[in-house]
C-alpha cells in the first residue's frame, strides 16, 4: 500500500492529463476495495450512452475500455437515482440490469464525476463477481478520487476549448472570410516558404495574379450580394483548377494570387529573374491559360444566369535565387496587366 501511495503521490504531482493520472488511481482503488475491476466512465446523457474510458482488471471480471453501454441499463444510473453508491448484493437490488447479469457483477461501488457546475461527466467505479463487504471509508474515498479525476477532466476540456479557440482565431487570421481561401497574409507567408524551399532544391517558382475584369460592373448592375456570390464561385473554380501541390488565395477585392513550384531550373546565373523559355516557362503558360479558362463560363447570380468572359491571368516562372518575394509579385502583376491590355486592344 505504501508503494502505491507513493506512486499515486508522484502521479498527482506530475500528471498533466487524465491519461497520466488514471491508472495509478485505478490501481489504488483495486487495492482499497479488493474488487476485481476498477474503471472510469464517460456519460453522454443526451445520447443515452455510457462509455468505459479506462479500466483495470485483476480477476474474472473483465470490464473492457472502449465498451459502450446503454445508460438506462447501467448500475451507475441506478446507483445515482437511488442515492446508493455501494451495493454488496447487486442481483438482489438491481437484478433488472442486463449488463450486470451478463458480467456477473455482485459487488459494486461508484461515485459520480461532475464538472464545477454540477454536470455529470462520468463515474468512477469498482466491481466484482464476488460478494464483498467494503470498509466504511470506501465511499468517501471514492468521492475524493472522483473529485480529483473531475479536476483533470475539466482541465483537459479547458485546454481543448482554448486550442479550438486558438485554431479558430488562426483560421480567421489566415483565411478570407468570404471565400474561405487563404488571405493575403497567408499567401505571402506561403510565398516566402516556397522561395526558401525552391532555393534549396533548385526549383523554379510559378507565381500568378488573377484579376476579375468588369467586377465593378457586376456589383453595380446586380448588387453587392451578387458580387459576393460571384467571388465565392470564382474562388471555388480556381481551387478546383489547380494542381494538388499549388495554392490559390484572395489577396484583394477582386484579385487572387496563385503559387506553385515549377520544374528544376537549369540556369542559376541568368541575370533575368524571369524564366522565359524551357519547361518552367511552358508550364507557366499552361497554368495561365488554365486559370483564365476556369473563371470563364456560366454563373447564376442573384437568381439569374450570367455569362462571364473570364478573368485576366498572368503567370510567370521565376528563379527564386535572383529576386525577392515582394518583387516577384510585382512581376506577376505586370504579366497580368499585359494580358488585360491585350484583351482590351483585341
C-alpha positions in Angstrom: 0.0 0.0 0.0 2.8 2.4 0.8 4.3 1.8 -2.6 1.0 2.6 -4.3 0.5 5.7 -2.2 4.0 6.9 -3.1 3.3 6.2 -6.8 0.0 8.0 -6.6 1.6 11.0 -4.9 4.1 11.2 -7.7 1.4 10.8 -10.4 -0.7 13.6 -8.8 2.3 15.9 -8.7 3.4 15.3 -12.3 0.2 14.4 -14.2 -0.9 16.8 -16.9 -3.8 14.8 -18.2 -6.3 12.1 -17.2 -4.2 9.6 -19.2 -1.2 10.2 -16.9 -3.3 10.1 -13.8 -5.9 7.4 -14.1 -4.0 4.1 -13.9 -2.4 4.8 -10.5 -5.8 5.9 -9.3 -7.5 2.7 -10.5 -4.7 0.6 -9.0 -5.2 2.3 -5.7 -9.0 1.6 -5.9 -8.4 -2.1 -6.6 -6.1 -2.2 -3.5 -8.5 -0.3 -1.2 -11.6 -2.3 -2.1 -10.2 -5.7 -3.1 -12.6 -5.7 -6.0 -11.5 -7.2 -9.4 -12.2 -4.3 -11.7 -12.0 -0.5 -11.3 -12.9 1.8 -14.2 -13.6 5.3 -15.2 -16.6 6.0 -17.5 -17.8 8.9 -19.7 -21.5 9.6 -19.8 -23.4 11.3 -22.6 -26.9 11.7 -21.2 -28.2 13.3 -24.3 -27.2 10.2 -26.4 -28.1 7.9 -23.6 -24.7 6.2 -23.7 -22.0 5.3 -21.1 -18.5 4.5 -22.4 -15.7 2.9 -20.5 -12.7 5.2 -20.8 -10.2 3.3 -18.7 -10.3 0.0 -16.8 -8.0 -2.1 -14.6 -8.9 -5.8 -14.3 -7.3 -8.2 -11.8 -9.6 -11.2 -11.8 -12.5 -12.9 -13.5 -14.5 -9.8 -14.2 -13.3 -8.1 -17.4 -14.5 -4.5 -18.0 -13.3 -3.5 -21.4 -12.1 0.0 -22.2 -14.0 1.5 -25.2 -17.1 -0.6 -24.5 -20.4 1.4 -24.8 -23.4 0.7 -22.7 -27.0 1.9 -22.8 -27.1 4.4 -20.0 -30.6 3.3 -18.8 -29.3 -0.2 -18.2 -26.2 0.6 -16.2 -25.6 0.2 -12.5 -24.2 3.7 -12.4 -27.5 5.2 -13.3 -29.4 3.0 -10.7 -26.8 3.9 -8.1 -27.2 7.7 -8.7 -31.0 7.5 -8.9 -31.2 5.6 -5.6 -28.5 7.5 -3.8 -26.8 4.2 -3.1 -23.1 4.3 -4.0 -22.3 0.9 -2.6 -24.1 -2.4 -3.1 -22.9 -5.8 -1.9 -25.7 -7.8 -3.5 -26.4 -6.5 -6.9 -28.6 -9.3 -8.2 -31.0 -8.8 -5.2 -31.1 -5.0 -5.5 -30.7 -4.3 -9.3 -31.4 -7.7 -10.9 -33.1 -5.9 -13.8 -29.7 -4.7 -15.2 -28.9 -6.9 -18.2 -25.3 -5.7 -18.3 -24.8 -6.6 -14.6 -26.3 -10.0 -15.2 -24.1 -10.7 -18.2 -20.9 -9.7 -16.4 -22.0 -11.5 -13.2 -21.5 -8.4 -11.0 -22.3 -9.0 -7.4 -20.5 -6.1 -5.5 -20.4 -2.6 -6.9 -19.3 0.9 -5.8 -19.2 4.1 -7.7 -19.0 7.9 -7.3 -20.2 10.5 -9.9 -17.6 12.6 -11.7 -19.0 16.1 -12.0 -17.9 19.3 -13.5 -17.6 22.5 -11.5 -21.2 23.5 -12.5 -22.5 20.1 -11.4 -22.8 18.5 -14.9 -22.4 14.7 -14.8 -19.3 13.8 -16.8 -18.9 10.2 -15.8 -18.4 7.8 -13.0 -15.5 6.2 -11.1 -16.4 2.6 -10.3 -15.2 -0.7 -9.0 -17.0 -4.1 -9.2 -16.5 -7.8 -8.6 -18.3 -11.1 -9.3 -17.8 -12.0 -5.6 -19.8 -10.6 -2.7 -17.6 -8.4 -0.6 -18.3 -6.1 2.3 -16.3 -2.9 1.9 -15.0 -0.7 4.7 -17.0 2.3 5.7 -14.3 4.7 4.3 -14.6 3.3 0.8 -17.5 5.6 -0.2 -15.8 8.9 0.8 -12.5 7.7 -0.7 -14.3 7.1 -4.0 -15.7 10.6 -3.8 -12.3 12.1 -3.1 -10.7 10.3 -6.1 -13.7 11.2 -8.3 -13.2 14.9 -7.4 -9.5 14.6 -8.3 -10.3 13.0 -11.7 -13.0 15.6 -12.3 -10.5 18.4 -11.9 -8.2 16.8 -14.5 -11.1 16.2 -16.9 -12.1 19.9 -16.5 -8.5 20.9 -17.2 -8.5 18.8 -20.3 -11.7 20.3 -21.5 -10.4 23.8 -20.9 -7.2 23.1 -22.8 -9.3 21.6 -25.7 -11.5 24.7 -25.7 -8.6 27.0 -25.7 -6.9 25.1 -28.5 -10.1 25.1 -30.5 -10.5 28.9 -30.0 -6.8 29.4 -31.0 -7.3 27.3 -34.1 -10.4 29.3 -35.0 -8.6 32.6 -34.5 -5.7 31.4 -36.6 -8.1 30.3 -39.3 -9.7 33.7 -39.2 -6.3 35.4 -39.3 -5.1 33.4 -42.3 -8.4 32.9 -44.2 -10.5 35.1 -46.4 -13.9 35.3 -44.6 -16.0 35.4 -47.8 -14.3 32.7 -50.0 -12.6 30.6 -47.4 -9.4 30.7 -49.4 -6.1 31.8 -47.8 -5.9 35.6 -47.4 -3.1 37.9 -48.4 -1.1 37.4 -45.2 -1.3 33.6 -45.5 -0.3 33.7 -49.2 2.7 36.0 -48.5 3.9 33.6 -45.8 3.4 30.7 -48.1 5.3 32.5 -50.9 8.3 33.1 -48.5 8.3 29.4 -47.6 8.1 28.4 -51.2 11.0 30.6 -52.2 13.1 29.1 -49.4 12.3 25.5 -50.4 12.9 26.2 -54.1 16.2 27.8 -53.4 17.4 24.7 -51.6 16.0 22.3 -54.2 16.9 24.3 -57.3 13.3 24.5 -58.4 11.7 27.4 -60.2 8.7 29.2 -58.7 5.4 29.7 -60.5 3.6 32.9 -59.5 0.3 34.2 -60.9 -2.1 37.0 -60.4 -5.8 36.7 -61.4 -7.8 39.9 -61.8 -11.6 39.7 -62.3 -12.3 42.1 -65.3 -15.6 44.0 -65.1 -16.2 43.0 -61.5 -17.4 46.6 -60.6 -20.0 46.3 -63.4 -21.3 43.2 -61.7 -21.7 44.9 -58.4 -23.3 48.0 -60.0 -25.8 46.1 -62.2 -26.6 43.1 -60.0 -25.8 44.3 -56.5 -23.1 43.6 -53.9 -24.7 40.3 -52.8 -24.4 39.1 -56.4 -20.8 40.3 -56.4 -20.1 38.2 -53.3 -21.8 35.2 -54.9 -19.5 35.7 -57.9 -16.3 35.9 -55.8 -17.2 32.7 -54.0 -18.0 30.9 -57.2 -14.7 32.1 -58.9 -12.8 31.0 -55.8 -14.2 27.5 -56.0 -13.4 27.2 -59.7 -9.9 28.4 -59.2 -9.4 26.0 -56.4 -10.6 23.1 -58.5 -8.4 24.1 -61.4 -5.0 24.0 -59.7 -2.7 21.1 -59.0 -2.8 19.4 -55.6 0.5 21.0 -54.6 -0.5 24.5 -55.7 -2.1 27.2 -53.7 -4.5 30.0 -54.6 -5.7 32.7 -52.3 -7.7 36.0 -52.4 -5.3 39.0 -51.9 -7.7 41.9 -52.6 -11.2 42.8 -53.6 -11.2 41.1 -57.0 -7.6 39.8 -57.1 -6.3 36.3 -56.5 -2.8 35.0 -56.2 -1.5 31.7 -57.5 1.6 29.9 -56.1 3.2 26.7 -57.4 6.6 25.0 -57.5 8.0 24.7 -61.0 10.5 22.3 -62.6 14.1 22.4 -61.6 15.8 25.3 -63.5 18.9 24.5 -65.4 20.5 28.0 -65.4 21.1 29.6 -62.0 23.2 32.5 -63.1 20.9 34.3 -65.6 20.7 38.0 -64.9 16.9 37.9 -65.5 14.8 36.5 -62.7 12.0 35.5 -65.1 12.4 32.1 -66.9 11.5 32.9 -70.5 11.9 29.5 -72.1 12.2 25.8 -71.3 9.9 23.7 -69.2 9.3 26.3 -66.4 8.1 28.9 -69.0 5.9 26.3 -70.8 4.3 25.3 -67.6 3.7 28.9 -66.6 1.9 29.5 -69.9 -0.3 26.4 -69.5 -1.3 27.4 -65.9 -2.0 30.9 -67.1 -4.5 29.6 -69.7 -6.0 27.1 -67.2 -6.7 29.8 -64.6 -8.3 32.1 -67.1 -10.5 29.4 -68.5 -11.5 28.3 -65.1 -13.1 31.7 -64.4 -15.0 31.9 -67.7 -18.4 30.5 -68.3 -21.9 30.5 -66.9 -22.8 31.6 -63.4 -26.0 32.1 -61.5 -26.0 35.5 -59.7 -29.0 36.9 -57.8 -31.0 34.0 -59.2 -30.3 35.0 -62.8 -27.9 33.4 -65.4 -24.8 35.4 -66.1 -22.1 34.7 -68.7 -18.6 35.8 -67.8 -15.9 36.1 -70.5 -13.1 35.2 -68.0 -10.5 37.0 -65.8 -7.2 38.3 -66.8 -4.5 36.0 -65.5 -0.7 36.4 -65.6 1.7 33.6 -64.5 5.4 33.9 -64.5 8.2 31.3 -63.9 10.9 32.7 -61.7 14.4 31.9 -60.4 14.0 32.5 -56.6 17.7 33.0 -56.2 17.5 36.2 -58.3 14.5 38.0 -56.8 12.7 38.7 -53.5 9.2 37.5 -52.9 7.7 41.0 -52.9 9.4 41.9 -56.2 8.2 38.6 -57.6 4.5 39.6 -57.0 5.2 42.8 -58.9 6.4 40.8 -62.0 3.3 38.6 -61.8 1.1 41.6 -61.6 2.8 43.1 -64.6 2.2 39.9 -66.5 -1.5 40.1 -65.6 -1.8 43.7 -66.7 -0.1 42.8 -70.0 -2.8 40.2 -70.6 -5.5 42.8 -69.6 -4.2 45.4 -72.1 -4.0 42.8 -74.9 -7.6 41.8 -74.3 -8.8 45.4 -74.3 -7.0 46.1 -77.6 -8.2 42.9 -79.1 
